[in-house]
Amino acid sequence: MSDFWIYVEIGLKHVLNIKAYDHVLFLIALTAVHSMKEWKRLLLLISVFTVGHTLALVLSVFNLLKVNENLIEFLIPVTILMTAVFNFIALKKSSITKSINSVVMITLFFGVIHGLGFSNYFKTILPGNSSDKILPLCEFSIGIEAAQMTVVLTILLISFITQTIFKLSKRDFTIVTSAFIVGVVTPMIIENEIWNKPLWN
């Protein structure tokens, strides 16, 4: 049981880490365009993201997928930027529910990208051979999902408060939140080391 909580805690800290806030930024961007009544759709997307994240770790642990670290570190903020930009596009549509299939697939892909960004470190903390790492992977994923739900519920609560107490419209909340994320992530992309290092060694 102690081992279970060790890896769950690692998963929690992976998301709820102030020094590695890119994961939280992605969750904020994903949540900003949704309201409380869309919690089922949002729950689906968060779970799909976790599946993609876990899939990337499984592929990495079993050495089925190797990627350039510089490329992944560049793609992570790009996925955040794309999610925030999508929010502006979604606001112009009368309904975004029609595009749920494409959004799910994109979220799954983004989950894989974010998982690959953590894969090398994760392999170093797992003991034994590849088969011994399946259970810790599942426990880690539980921590990831719990932390993500915590972030999402917090953002939904903030959104609800701003709309009910401060009378900020949902549209304005989405615009302000997404614009903030664009402002934070754009310098991360511009200053990324990929511009100074070759992709393929």
C-alpha positions in Angstrom: 0.0 0.0 0.0 2.9 2.3 0.7 4.3 1.8 -2.8 0.8 2.6 -4.2 0.8 6.0 -2.5 4.4 6.7 -3.5 3.5 6.6 -7.2 0.1 8.3 -6.8 2.0 11.1 -5.0 4.5 11.3 -7.8 1.6 11.7 -10.2 0.0 14.4 -8.1 3.2 16.3 -7.9 3.8 15.9 -11.6 0.8 18.0 -12.3 0.6 20.2 -9.1 4.2 21.5 -9.5 4.7 25.2 -9.5 8.0 24.8 -11.2 6.5 22.7 -14.0 3.3 24.7 -14.6 3.0 23.8 -18.3 0.6 20.9 -17.4 -1.6 23.2 -15.4 -1.6 25.8 -18.2 -2.8 23.1 -20.6 -5.6 22.1 -18.2 -6.6 25.8 -17.8 -6.8 26.2 -21.5 -8.8 23.1 -22.0 -11.2 24.1 -19.2 -11.6 27.8 -20.0 -14.1 27.3 -22.8 -16.4 24.9 -20.8 -19.0 25.6 -18.2 -20.3 23.6 -15.2 -23.1 22.0 -17.2 -20.5 20.6 -19.7 -18.7 18.7 -16.9 -19.3 15.3 -18.6 -17.6 16.4 -21.8 -14.8 17.9 -19.8 -14.4 14.7 -17.8 -14.1 12.8 -21.0 -11.4 15.1 -22.4 -9.4 15.0 -19.2 -9.6 11.2 -19.0 -8.6 10.9 -22.7 -5.6 13.2 -22.0 -4.6 10.9 -19.1 -4.9 7.9 -21.4 -2.6 9.6 -24.0 -0.2 10.5 -21.2 -0.1 6.9 -19.9 0.2 5.5 -23.4 3.3 7.6 -24.0 4.9 6.3 -20.8 4.1 2.7 -21.6 5.6 3.0 -25.1 8.7 4.6 -23.5 9.1 2.1 -20.7 9.0 -0.8 -23.1 11.3 1.1 -25.5 8.8 1.1 -28.3 9.0 4.8 -28.9 12.0 7.1 -28.8 11.8 10.7 -29.6 14.0 13.8 -29.6 13.8 15.5 -26.2 14.3 19.0 -27.7 11.4 18.4 -30.1 9.1 17.3 -27.2 10.0 20.2 -25.0 9.1 22.5 -27.9 5.8 20.7 -28.8 4.5 20.9 -25.2 4.0 24.7 -25.1 2.8 24.5 -28.8 0.0 22.2 -27.7 -0.9 24.6 -25.0 -0.9 27.5 -27.4 -3.1 25.6 -29.9 -5.6 24.7 -27.2 -5.9 28.4 -26.2 -6.2 29.5 -29.8 -8.9 26.9 -30.3 -10.9 28.5 -27.6 -11.1 31.7 -29.6 -12.3 29.7 -32.6 -14.9 27.8 -30.5 -16.4 31.1 -29.4 -17.3 31.9 -33.0 -19.3 28.7 -33.3 -22.8 28.3 -32.0 -21.9 24.9 -30.7 -18.6 23.0 -30.3 -20.2 19.7 -29.4 -20.4 18.7 -33.0 -16.6 18.6 -33.2 -16.2 16.3 -30.1 -14.6 13.4 -32.1 -11.9 15.6 -33.5 -11.3 17.3 -30.1 -11.0 13.9 -28.4 -8.4 12.8 -30.9 -6.4 16.0 -30.6 -6.6 15.8 -26.8 -5.3 12.2 -27.0 -2.4 13.3 -29.1 -1.6 16.2 -26.8 -1.7 13.7 -23.9 0.9 11.6 -25.7 3.1 14.7 -26.2 3.0 15.7 -22.6 3.6 12.1 -21.5 6.7 11.8 -23.6 8.0 15.0 -21.9 8.0 13.1 -18.6 9.0 9.6 -19.9 12.8 9.8 -19.4 12.5 10.9 -15.8 9.8 8.3 -15.1 12.0 5.5 -16.4 14.8 6.5 -14.0 12.6 6.2 -10.9 11.0 2.9 -11.8 12.8 -0.2 -10.4 13.1 -3.7 -12.1 12.4 -4.7 -15.6 9.7 -3.5 -17.9 7.0 -5.9 -16.7 7.5 -4.7 -13.1 6.7 -1.1 -14.1 3.1 -1.7 -15.2 1.6 -1.4 -11.7 3.5 1.7 -10.8 2.4 3.2 -14.2 -1.2 2.6 -13.3 -0.7 4.1 -9.8 1.0 7.1 -11.3 -1.8 7.6 -13.7 -4.3 7.6 -10.8 -2.3 10.5 -9.3 -2.3 12.3 -12.6 -6.1 12.0 -13.0 -6.8 13.1 -9.5 -4.5 16.1 -9.8 -6.1 17.0 -13.1 -9.6 16.8 -11.7 -8.5 19.1 -8.9 -7.2 21.7 -11.3 -10.2 21.5 -13.6 -12.7 21.7 -10.7 -10.8 24.8 -9.4 -11.0 26.5 -12.8 -14.7 25.7 -13.1 -15.3 27.1 -9.6 -13.4 30.3 -10.5 -15.3 30.6 -13.7 -18.6 30.1 -11.8 -17.7 32.7 -9.2 -16.6 35.3 -11.8 -19.9 34.8 -13.7 -22.3 34.8 -10.7 -20.6 37.3 -8.4 -18.6 39.6 -10.6 -21.1 39.2 -13.6 -18.3 38.4 -16.1 -19.8 36.6 -19.1 -18.6 33.2 -20.0 -17.3 34.5 -23.3 -15.2 37.2 -21.5 -13.8 34.7 -19.0 -12.8 32.4 -21.9 -11.2 35.3 -23.8 -9.3 36.7 -20.8 -8.1 33.3 -19.6 -7.1 32.1 -23.1 -5.3 35.4 -23.9 -3.4 35.1 -20.6 -2.2 31.6 -21.6 -1.2 32.8 -25.0 0.8 35.6 -23.4 2.6 33.1 -21.0 3.2 30.4 -23.6 4.4 32.4 -26.5 7.7 33.5 -24.9 8.2 29.8 -23.9 8.1 28.9 -27.6 10.2 31.8 -28.8 12.9 31.2 -26.1 12.9 27.4 -26.5 16.3 25.8 -27.0 15.1 24.1 -30.2 16.0 27.1 -32.2 19.6 26.7 -31.2 19.9 22.9 -31.2 19.5 20.4 -34.1 16.5 18.2 -33.9 18.3 15.1 -34.9 21.7 14.3 -33.5 
